[in-house]
Amino acid sequence: MNIQRREYPDLMEGEFFYDEIIGIAVYTDEGEFLGEVHDIFNTGSNDVYVIKKNKKEYLLPAIKDVIKEIDIVSGRMIITLIDGLLD
């Protein structure tokens, strides 16, 4: 069964549907392009964004310390790197 976007429930500010996030470009707050959101999975405590660029893959926890901005209109996510995040 397909659901049209107009049938989606309303979200609170700062909440997004997975299909809005998958495919957006991810940049550090210093402007470095890390890749695009390829997938999202839930760990129980938070979502994890799978970022891919070429053959590299990063797993970013969807927490406020890391995810600083998601702009669906411009297709960009801004993150802050914390120690060990890209290791």
Summary of the structure (lengths in Angstrom):
residues: 87
radius of gyration: 13.3
end to end distance: 40.0
largest distance: 42.6
contacts: 191
relative contact order: 0.21
helix: 8%
strand: 41%
